[in-house]
């Protein structure tokens, strides 16, 4: 998103539709790209905000998954030590 923002900012008179379309077509399949296809953005600021929220969501999901994995490993270790 940072690289996209820099490039988009450097293009004079870049339309939101073109920027959104290019972003969606270059993103790998994800809930974020699906969301952008389903509900278009009204401004570049809104696009940045939605991207930020999705990144936060992904980081939280990865953190919770890691915590659950660590908890499972500890549980297995305790069982094997008993």
Number of C-alpha atoms within 10 A of each C-alpha: 13 8 8 12 13 10 11 18 12 10 10 7 8 11 12 16 14 11 17 17 13 12 17 17 11 9 12 11 10 9 11 18 17 13 14 18 14 9 8 14 17 10 13 17 10 12 20 15 12 16 16 13 13 16 14 12 12 14 12 12 12 12 12 12 12 12 12 12 12 12 12 12 12 12 11 11 11 10 9 8 6 5
